[in-house]
């Protein structure tokens, strides 16, 4: 009888360990992290809202839900393999989450918030799975990084004047859907007057700036 009790106890212990391991593995998915994250990181939706939005989407019953403020929130992109999701929170704001590895073991969560009021601009933050900020370096590019020096010389425009007009930068970010990267788009021209925009627009590249993650730093691709 004692041996039987010991066997049952051992089996129960093994079962609890398996449940705990499964829970830990599950907790690292972009889906479970998005649902369980603190409401303050994305106050437009409650935990229940986030759960319903993903469940409706996976069941092919819709991609839109009424948020806590009575507006419409839409799931634009969800990929469990790439560990990425993109949410159109409101008509003028977007929320993105990407789960990735800092090294071969340590997971990290990247969050991009973009607000268009009316010019789109983003901020990016990084967290561990306990939702503590972690020191991963990403330097938001300035609008002048899109300048083509040769074009500015041929246009016969004073470079210092051009840089002065571009001092206030409006840059939108997005996680790449296909690889571990960040895409930066320059929206600063929308901030300029019509006359300044006509003069400066030919001097700026319209291509996004791409970043790859290496170590704890996001590095601009050449």
Secondary structure, DSSP 8 states (H G I E B T S, - for coil): -HHHHHHHHHHHHHHHHHHHHHHHHHTTSHHHHHHHS-GGGSTTS-HHHHHHHHHHHHTTS-SEEE-TTSSEEEEEEEETTTTEEEEEEETTEEEEEEEEESSSS-EEEEEEEEEESSSEEEEEEEE-TT--B---B-----GGGGB-HHHHHHTT--HHHHHHHTSS--EEEEE-SSSSEEEEEE-GGGGS-HHHHHHHHTTB--S-EEEEEETTEEEE--
